[in-house]
């Protein structure tokens, strides 16, 4: 055979896989990314448990603050250019796609360097301690590596060949976990615990770069003959996306910076525990949106019915996953955090539960934004995102002094709810496709999640019911009722899965 017969490797050059439909590519890519990000999240989670239990409360807060600051650098390093490049890579002209890919990688490499110095500048001019400054300087190298690696990810995304990426992401995370164990035994300090993250980024970047040789035929591989040739075009087209996503990213993480200024590093460390759980859900829904963005771009504007169907499927899965996370985590938040991180972190339970709910809302918003990006309907997006940022900052200023981390979490949930409603109204008014905003779907899923989580949480709080059993039963009830309520989307997703697994068995 000239092409690999299993999904785990990068496709080799040779005859194309005849009969492999877009549905199968979409399902396999979505499944691979979700499984991959779940696996990396589990190992990342385990690593954070070790670090949190090893460091003092203040040092854990410093460590968490540094990586929260670096996370905000996506404002600089992303700029939404990847979404623009996706449509250009599918132009059908190999020579043009090759130049655009090379130019895109060069631009993202430059942006990674800029993000690094912006992070250092913030740390310096904010008057942070020498230890935090040194940690930011060391940890910032992950930005320099991750930014071009994310550019390479977009190339795999354009081909819907994401299993290879997911496998190496898991490998990198396992190695990072092993290095964390070694550091915990040999030299458990804030700076030493940053080294494992750098090791992971080196592995991920190297694997993605090596895989390009098999992803593209020789004439279509990224070319660096004119590294700056398409920068202006990319940035101009990506400008509204860039500004909007930058503001939205800042709005989603500004609470960590405000806690550091208004409260203490210990509060930052407690709040970071909540983000460990909410980020898991964000990773999964983000993985779902990646391949769906590709097919939405391909179906706009010539196939509005397909566009709506794909959007409904993505939102249905995102809503079910978000509700599932809420009904599992809310009854078990305090017990689970105490079990994993120790009783000193039990005070993070309420904030963590609220952040998971906020992440469920932001996951839906992310899917809607992906659809707006695919349809190039984002001129008003920066203004809406700026409103979200101002709302979140205002709420944090009001609520953090009163309720500390719980106030920050309430501000996040309210902001995410407002942004979701606004984005749904925007897509309804701008696309002109009847019924494009699935209000019924979202209302049903909200009611289902609320009806399951309320008695489950009260049962754990008011009685001695085992939280693990309550969480498992809640999850089963939620999935069953959701599957019955969303019959059409459930049937379509199950059909794709059966088709994919059937062809895999035949192969």
N, C-alpha and C positions, 0 to 999 in steps of 0.2 A: 504494500500500500504506500502511496506517495504522501498521503496526509495522515496525521495522527488519528488513531481511532478512539482515543480517550480524550475526555474534556480537560484533564489536568495539565496538559502541556500547551505551549504556544504552537499554533498551527504552522506546519512546515510548508515550504513552497511546493507547489504541485497542483493537481486538479482541485478545484474548489469542491467543497462538500455538497454534492448535488442533493437537492431536496431538503436541505436544512432551512427551515422557514424562519421568518423573523420572530414568530411566536416562540420557537425553540431557543433561538439566540437570546431573546428577551428573558425567558424563564431561566435559562441556565446562567446568564450573567447576573440576574437578580438573586438567584439562589446562592451562587458562588460568593457574591459580595456580602449577602446577609450572613451566611455561615462563616465567612472569613472574618467579618467584623465582630460577630459574636465571639468567635474564638479569640481574636486579638483582645477584645474587651475583657474576656474572662482572665487571660493572663495579665493584662494590664491592671485589672482590678486586684488580682492576687499580689502583684508587685506593689500596688499602692497600699495594700493592707500591711505588707512587711515594712514599707518605708514609714507609714504612719505609726506603727507600733514601735519602731526602732528609734525614731527621732523624738525629741521633746515636742510639746504642743506648739511652742513658738517656732521651732525650726521647721516643723511640718507646715505651719502657716507660711513661712518664708519660701519654702520649696513650692508650695501650691501657688503662691502669689507670682513667682517668677514664671511658671508655665501658663498661668492665666494671662499675664502680660504678653507673653510670646503668642498665645492664642489670638490676642487682639491684633497681632501684626498681619493677620489675614486681610485686614483693611488695606494694607500696603501691597502684600505679596500676591493677592488673588486678582483684584481689579475686574473680575468677571470676564477676563479675556478668554478663558477656556471655553465658555459657552458660545462665544463668537466663533472661535476656531473650529468647533465641532461642525458647523454648517459648511465651512470652507473645506474641511478635509473630505467631505462627501461630494465635492464638486465634480468628480469623475475625471479630472485632469491630473495624472500622476505627477507630472513635473511641477505643477502649481502646488499640489498638496505637499510635495516634498519640501519646497521652499518655505511654505507657510509653517510646516511643522518645525523646521530648523529655526526659523525666525521666532516662533513661539517659545521654543526651549531657551533661546538666547535671552528673550525678554524676561521670562520667568526667573532665569538665573540672576539677571541684574536686579529684579525686584526682590529676590531673596537677600541679596547683599544690602539693599536699601532698608528692608525690614529689620535686618540685624542692627544697623546703626541707629534706626529710629528707636528701637527698644533700648539700646544703650543710652541714647540721648534722654529718653524719659527717665530711666533709672538715675542718671547723673543729675539732671536738673530738678528732679523731685527730692533730691537730698537723701536718697536711700543709703542704708548702712553699707560699709565696704563689703561685708559678706554677701548682701543681696546684689550689689553691683557685680561682684566676682561671679556669682551664680548666674546672673543674667548674661554676662559675657560668655561664659562657658556653654550654658544651655542655648544661647542664641545661635550656636553653630548648627543646631537642628533645623533652624529656619533656612540656613544657607543650603542645606542638603535637601530638605523636604520640598522646597519651592520648585526646583527643576524636576524633582521626582514626581510632583503632582502634574507637571506639564507632560511628562511621559505617560502618566495615568490617562490623560485625556486622549492620547493616541490609541491606547488600548480600548478606551471607551468608544471611540469613533468606529471601531471594528466590532464592538460588542464581544470582545475577547477578554474577559475579566477574571476567568478562573485562575490563570497563571499569576495574575497580580494578587489575587486573594491568597493563593498558596504561599507566595513569598512574604506577604504581609504577616501571615501566621508564623512562618519560620523566623522572621525578624523579631516578632513579639516574644516567641519562646526563648530566643537567644537573650533578649533584653531581660526577661524574667530570670534566667540563669545568672546573668551578670549581677542583677539586683541581689540575689541570694549570696553571691560571693562577696559583694560590697558589705552586706549586712553582717557577715561573719568577720571580714578582715578589717574594714575601715568605714564604719557607718557614720558618715558626715553628710551635710547638705550637698557639698560640692561633689563628693564621690558618688552620690546617688544620681547625679546628672549624667555621668558617663554611660550608663546602660542605654539611655535614650539616644545618645549620639551613635552608639554601636548599632542600634536598630535602624536608624536612618541611613547609615552607610550600607547595610545589607539590602534594604529596600531599594535604594537608588541604584546600586550595582546590578541587582537582579532585573529591574525594569530596563536599564540601559542595555544589558546583554540580550534580553529577549527581543529587542527591536529587530535584530538581524533575521529573526524567524517570523516576526509579525508582518513585515513588509518585504516585497521583492526588491532586488537591488536598485531598480530605477525609481522606486517610490519611497526609499528611506529618507529620513530627515536630512536635508542639505543645509550646510552652513556657509555656502558661497556668498550669500547676501544676508548676514545675520540680522541686520536692522531693516531689511527691505520692506517688511509689512507692518512695522511697529505702529506707524501713524494710522494706518487703516484699521488695525486691530483696536487701538486705543480710542479712536473716534467712534467706532461702532459700539464699543463696550462702555463708553462713558456713562450712560444712564445706569447700566448694570453695575458698573464699578462703584459709582457714588452710592447707589441704593444699597448694594450688598455691604459696602464699607460701613455705612451708617447702621444697617441692621445688625452686622456683626458686633459693632461697638455697643449698640443698645443691649445685645444679649449678654455681654460680659462686663459692662461698665460697673455692675454691682460689686464685683470683686475689688476693683480699684477704689470704689467709694467706701467699702467696708474697711479697707486698709487705711484710708484717710480719716474716717469718722469713728471707727471702732478699733480693734486690736488685731495683731497677727493671729492670735488664738481664735478669734471670730472668723478670720479668713480661712483658717485650717478647718474649722467645723463646717463652714459653708462649702468648702471644697469637697467634703464627703458627700454632700447632697449632689454636687455636680458629677461625681463619679457614677451615680445611678442614673441621673437624667441624661448624661452623655452617652450611656449605653443605648438608650432608646434613640437618641439623635443619630448615632452611628448606623443603627439598623435602618431607620427611615431614610437617612441619607443614601445608604446603599441601594435602597429600593428606587429612589428618585433618579439615580445616575443612568441606568439603562433606559428608563422611561423618558428621560430628557432626549436621548438620542432618537427614539422612535417618534416622539412628538415633533421634533424638528423635521423629520422626514415626511410627516403627514401634513404639515402646514405649508401653504394654505389650500392645497388641492384636495385634501381628503378630510373635510370638517367632521364627518361622522366618525372616522377612525380616530381623529384627534380627541373628540369627546369621549369615545369609548375607552381609550388609553388613559385619559385623565381620570375617568370614573374608577377604573380598575386600580390605579395608583392611590387615589384618595381612599377607596374602600379598604385596601390593605393597610395603608397608613393609619386610618381611623381605628381599625380592629387592633392593630399592634399597639397603638397608643392607649386604647381602652384596656387592653390586656395588661400592659405595664402598670397602669393605675390600679386595677383590681387585684393584682398580685402584690404590689409594693405597699399600698396604703395600710392594709391590715398588718403587715409584717415589718414596717420600716424600723421601729425602735428595736425590736428583737434582732432583726437582721444586722443592723448597724452595730449593736452591742456585741453580737456574736463575731462579726468580722473584724471590727476595729477596736473593740474594748468598751467598757462602760464609760470611759472618759469622753467618748464621742456620742453618747446617747442623746445629748441635747441637740444634735443635728437632725433628729428624726422628723420633726414637723417641717422644717425647711426642706429636707430632702424629699418628702412626700409632695410638697407643693411644687418643687422644681421638676419632679417627674411629670406632674400634670401640665406644667408649663412646656415641657419638652414634647408632650403629646400634641399640644396645640401648635408649637413651632414646626413640628414635623409636617403637619397638614399645610401650614403656610409655605414651607419649603417646596412642597409638591406644586402648589398653585404658582409660586414664583417660577418654578421650572417651566410650567406651561406658558407663562407670560414671556419668559425669555425665548422659548421656542417660537412663539408667535410675534416676537419683536414688538411687544406692546408695553414698554417700560419707561416711557418718557416721564410719566408722573410718579414713577416708583421712588426716585430720590426724595421727593417732597413727602411722600407717605412715610418713608423710612425715617426721615428727620423728625416727623411728628412722633413716631414710636420712640426714638432716642430721647427727645425732650420729655415725653411722658414718663419714661422709665427713670430718667434722672430726677425729675420732679418728685415722683413717688418714692424713690430711694431717699431723697433728702428729707421727706416727710416721715417715712416709716422706719428707717434704720435707727435714728435716735430713740424711737419709742420701743421697737421690738427687735432690734439688732438683726440677726440673720433671718428670723422669721419675717420681719418687715421687708427685707430685701427679696425674699422668695415671693411674698404677696405682690410686690411691685412687678416682679418678673411675670407672674401668672396673668395679672391684669393687662400688662403690656402685650403679651402674646395673644391674649383673647382679642384685644382691639385690633392688632395687626392682621389676624386671621380674617376677621369680619371685613376689614377694609380691603384686603386682597381679593376676597371672594366677590365683593361688590365691583372691584376694578375689572376682574376677568369677565364678569357678567356684562358690564357696560361696554367693554372695549373690543371683545371678539365678535360679537354679533351672531353667536351660535346659540340657538334656542336651548334652554335648559342646561347650559354649560356649568353653572354653579350648582352642585348637588346638595342643596339645602336639606332635602328630606333625608338623604343618607347621613349627613352629619348630625342632624337632630336625633335621628334614631339611635345612632351610635353613642351619642352623649347620654341619652336616656337609659340605654342598656347599661353603660358603664356605671352611671349613677345608681341605678337600681341594684346592681350587684355589689358595688364597693361599700355602699352605706351600711347595710346590715352586716357585711363581713367585718368592717372596721369596728363597729359597735360591739360585735360579738367578741372580738379579741380584747377590746378595751374594758368591757364590763364583766367578762367571765374569764375563766382559766382555759378557754378553748385553745388547743395547740395551733400556733400561728402558721406552721407549715401546712397542716391539713386544711385550714381555712383558705390559705392562699391557693392551694392546688384545686380545691373544689370551686373557688371563685373563678379561677382561670378556665376550668372545664365548662362551667355554666355560661360564662361570657362568650367563649368560642362557639358553643352550641347555639345560643340564642342569636349571636351575630350571623352565623352561617345561615340560619333560617330566615333572618330578617333581610339579608342581602343575597337572596337566592341567585339573581342573575350574575353578579360579580363572582360569587362563590363557585358557581357552575363553570364560568369561564376560566377561572384560575385553576380549578381542579382539572378541567379539560387540558389546559396547557401542560400541567404537571404529568398527567397520564400519557399525553403524546410524547413528551420529552423522555419519560422513564421507559416507555415502550420502545422507542427508537434506540435508547441506550442498551436495553436488553437485547434487541436484535443485533446491534453492532457487536 
